[in-house]
Amino acid sequence: ARLFEHYQNLLGVERDVGGGFETGILPLMPKLNEEVKAGLEVPISAREIEKAIDELQLGKSPGPDGLSAAFYKAFKSEVAEVLCRVITKSYKEKELPLSFQKTHIVLIPKSDDPVKLLSVGSYRPISLANVDYKIFMKVLARRLQNVIKVIVGPHQTCGIKGRTITTNIHVARSILECCDETGDRVAMLQLDLEKAFDRVVHKVLFSILEHIDVGAVLLDGVKMAYKKCCTNIIVNKNLSECFQVRSSVRQGCPLSPLLFAIYLEPFCLKLLNNEKIRGFGLIANEVKVLSYA
């Protein structure tokens, strides 16, 4: 009961970010030009779906319907055509089938300490989504990956191809080593965002995507994915009752790392544009913000 109440309060509540975001922070985000946007608005094809099926990893836990990635790979061409029709219909009706929106949450222990495991904060929630949903999200993620570097600056590395979290770690370490050698006095502030993925406010995420002007295929796809998203929690092999998810991006979803990077970017830009906060001058540029996960 405690676990259910905890995650219902965490994921089932629509949060308010307060005033000032739309006028003071959102305008800092860049916009995609019409040429780039046009490339994102091409209708989803069966070929894209086949590529997404090819990228599925075997041996992963299935979602509520029990269908594994192996099933979709075995019947790739047939499934791709059917899914393409389903997705096309969903865009027309502005709503995905229930199978795309229903998930199970399993809780992965963060510690082996039996005392710590008595705390609800000692578990990492992983969403087990159906593979048809994962395929759809992989298609959207592939498209978004093509433009993500235009949207998100080099200070962020989470989930972005060509960037690794070790890069920012090495930069931070280099700054400390440089300060040790020169005797410079600096202050570095490290923020750990608790339940970062789980606290994403959908309304804010949608506002950012609209401002960036990612086009209808991506924007409507993300909105549909979270419109009627509901989940059950698996505890001791038993399913809890279902509750609607009103915040978060799903842990384990192919699109979530990119969505979170976009969600975090206005905060990073606010810091970068604050003249009262000084960065550290390296040879190439000034380092003020390093974000990694």
C-alpha positions in Angstrom: 0.0 0.0 0.0 2.8 2.4 0.8 4.5 1.8 -2.5 1.3 2.3 -4.4 0.5 5.5 -2.6 4.0 6.8 -3.1 4.0 6.3 -6.9 0.5 7.5 -7.3 1.4 10.7 -5.5 4.6 11.0 -7.6 3.3 10.1 -11.0 -0.5 10.6 -10.7 -0.4 14.3 -9.8 -0.4 17.1 -12.3 2.1 19.6 -11.0 2.1 23.4 -11.4 5.4 25.1 -12.1 4.1 28.6 -11.2 4.4 31.8 -13.3 7.2 33.2 -15.3 8.1 30.1 -17.3 6.2 31.1 -20.5 7.6 34.6 -20.6 11.0 34.5 -18.8 12.5 31.1 -19.6 10.8 29.5 -22.6 11.8 32.3 -25.1 15.5 31.3 -24.5 14.9 28.1 -26.4 15.8 28.0 -30.1 13.3 27.3 -32.9 13.7 24.9 -35.8 13.7 26.4 -39.2 11.0 25.5 -41.8 13.3 23.2 -43.8 14.2 21.1 -40.8 10.6 21.0 -39.5 9.4 19.8 -42.9 11.7 16.8 -42.7 10.1 15.9 -39.3 6.5 16.2 -40.6 6.7 13.4 -43.2 4.1 10.8 -42.3 5.5 7.7 -40.6 6.2 4.9 -43.0 6.3 1.1 -42.8 10.0 1.3 -43.6 10.7 3.4 -40.5 8.8 0.9 -38.4 10.9 -2.0 -39.9 14.1 -0.2 -39.0 12.8 0.3 -35.4 12.0 -3.4 -35.2 15.5 -4.2 -36.3 16.8 -2.1 -33.4 14.8 -3.9 -30.8 16.9 -5.8 -28.3 16.1 -9.4 -27.6 15.8 -10.8 -24.1 14.0 -7.8 -22.7 11.0 -8.1 -20.4 7.7 -7.7 -22.4 4.9 -5.3 -21.5 1.4 -6.1 -20.2 0.4 -8.0 -23.4 3.3 -10.5 -23.1 4.5 -10.1 -26.7 8.3 -10.0 -26.9 10.6 -8.3 -29.3 11.3 -11.8 -30.9 7.7 -12.0 -32.0 7.9 -8.6 -33.8 11.2 -9.6 -35.4 9.8 -12.9 -36.6 6.9 -11.2 -38.4 8.6 -7.9 -39.2 7.1 -7.1 -42.6 3.6 -8.1 -41.7 3.7 -6.3 -38.3 5.2 -3.2 -39.8 2.3 -2.8 -42.3 -0.3 -3.3 -39.6 1.4 -0.9 -37.1 1.8 1.7 -39.9 -2.0 1.6 -40.4 -2.7 1.8 -36.7 -0.4 4.7 -36.2 -1.8 6.6 -39.2 -5.3 6.1 -37.8 -4.2 7.3 -34.4 -2.8 10.6 -35.8 -6.2 11.2 -37.5 -8.1 10.4 -34.3 -5.6 12.0 -31.9 -5.5 9.0 -29.7 -3.4 5.8 -29.5 -4.8 2.4 -28.8 -4.9 1.3 -25.2 -2.1 -1.2 -25.7 0.3 1.7 -26.5 -0.7 3.6 -23.3 -0.8 0.8 -20.6 2.4 -0.1 -18.7 3.5 -2.1 -15.7 6.0 -0.6 -13.3 8.6 -2.9 -11.7 10.8 -1.7 -8.8 14.5 -2.3 -9.0 16.3 -2.2 -5.7 19.1 0.4 -5.5 20.7 -1.3 -2.5 21.3 -4.7 -0.9 20.9 -3.2 2.5 17.7 -4.7 4.0 17.2 -1.6 6.2 17.4 0.7 3.3 15.0 -1.4 1.3 12.3 -0.6 3.8 12.3 2.9 2.3 10.3 3.6 -0.9 13.1 5.8 -2.1 15.4 2.8 -2.4 13.8 1.5 -5.5 14.1 2.6 -9.2 10.8 2.4 -11.1 11.1 0.9 -14.6 8.2 1.0 -17.0 7.5 -2.2 -18.9 5.7 -1.0 -22.0 4.3 -3.1 -24.8 6.7 -3.5 -27.7 4.3 -1.8 -30.2 4.6 1.3 -28.1 8.4 1.0 -28.0 8.5 0.7 -31.8 6.5 3.8 -32.2 8.7 5.7 -29.7 11.9 4.4 -31.5 10.6 5.9 -34.7 10.0 9.3 -33.0 13.4 9.1 -31.2 15.2 8.4 -34.5 13.6 11.6 -36.0 14.3 13.7 -32.9 17.9 12.4 -32.8 18.5 14.0 -36.2 17.8 17.5 -34.9 18.5 17.3 -31.1 21.9 19.0 -31.4 20.1 22.1 -32.8 17.8 22.1 -29.8 20.2 21.1 -27.0 23.6 22.7 -26.4 26.9 20.8 -26.0 26.6 21.2 -22.2 24.1 18.3 -22.2 25.2 14.8 -23.1 22.4 12.5 -21.9 21.1 10.2 -24.7 22.5 12.3 -27.5 24.5 10.4 -30.2 28.0 11.6 -30.6 28.1 12.8 -27.0 29.0 10.8 -23.9 28.6 11.4 -20.2 32.3 10.8 -19.7 33.1 14.0 -21.7 31.5 16.3 -19.1 33.0 14.3 -16.3 36.5 14.7 -17.8 35.9 18.5 -18.3 34.9 18.9 -14.7 38.0 16.9 -13.6 40.2 19.0 -15.9 38.9 22.2 -14.3 39.7 20.9 -10.8 43.2 19.8 -11.9 43.8 23.2 -13.5 42.8 25.0 -10.4 45.1 22.8 -8.3 48.0 23.7 -10.5 47.3 27.4 -10.7 46.0 27.9 -7.2 42.8 29.5 -8.5 39.9 29.6 -6.0 36.7 28.4 -7.6 33.3 27.1 -6.4 31.6 24.2 -8.2 28.0 23.4 -7.4 26.7 19.9 -8.2 22.9 19.3 -8.3 21.4 15.9 -8.1 17.9 16.0 -9.4 15.9 13.5 -7.3 13.4 11.4 -9.4 14.3 13.6 -12.4 12.4 11.6 -15.0 9.4 11.2 -12.7 9.0 14.9 -12.0 8.7 16.0 -15.6 5.5 18.2 -16.0 3.7 17.2 -19.2 2.3 20.7 -19.7 5.7 22.2 -19.6 7.2 19.6 -21.9 4.5 20.1 -24.5 5.0 23.9 -24.3 8.7 23.5 -25.0 8.1 21.2 -28.0 5.5 23.6 -29.3 7.9 26.6 -28.9 10.7 24.7 -30.7 8.2 23.9 -33.5 9.1 20.2 -33.9 6.0 19.7 -36.1 2.8 17.7 -35.7 4.3 14.2 -36.0 6.6 14.6 -33.0 4.4 16.9 -30.9 1.1 14.9 -31.4 3.0 11.6 -31.0 4.3 12.6 -27.6 1.0 14.1 -26.5 -0.9 10.9 -27.5 1.7 8.8 -25.7 0.9 10.5 -22.4 -2.8 11.5 -23.0 -4.3 8.4 -21.3 -1.2 6.7 -20.0 -2.0 4.4 -17.1 0.0 1.9 -15.1 0.0 -0.8 -12.5 2.8 -1.5 -10.0 4.1 -5.1 -9.7 4.9 -5.9 -6.1 5.8 -9.5 -5.0 4.4 -10.7 -8.4 1.0 -9.0 -7.7 -0.5 -6.2 -9.7 -1.7 -3.1 -8.0 -4.8 -1.3 -9.2 -4.3 1.0 -12.2 -3.8 4.7 -11.9 -3.4 7.4 -14.6 0.1 8.9 -15.1 -0.1 12.7 -15.2 3.6 13.5 -14.9 7.0 11.9 -15.8 8.6 10.5 -18.9 8.8 6.7 -18.7 12.0 5.1 -17.5 13.1 2.6 -20.2 11.3 4.4 -23.0 13.6 5.0 -26.1 12.4 8.6 -26.4 12.6 9.6 -22.7 16.3 10.6 -22.5 15.8 13.0 -25.4 12.6 14.4 -24.0 14.3 15.0 -20.7 17.2 16.7 -22.3 14.8 19.1 -24.0 12.9 19.6 -20.8 16.1 20.5 -18.9 17.5 22.8 -21.6 15.6 26.0 -20.6 17.0 25.7 -17.1 20.5 25.3 -18.5 20.1 28.3 -20.8 18.8 30.4 -17.9 22.0 29.7 -16.0 24.2 30.3 -19.1 22.5 33.7 -19.7 22.8 34.8 -16.1 25.7 37.3 -16.1 26.1 37.1 -12.3 27.1 33.4 -12.6 30.7 33.2 -13.9 32.0 30.2 -15.7 35.6 28.8 -15.9 37.6 29.9 -18.9 39.3 27.1 -20.8 41.2 27.4 -24.0 38.2 26.8 -26.3 35.4 28.5 -24.3 33.9 29.3 -20.9 32.4 26.4 -19.0 29.4 27.3 -16.9 27.1 24.3 -17.1 27.7 20.6 -17.4 24.7 18.3 -17.5 24.9 14.5 -17.6 23.0 11.5 -16.4 
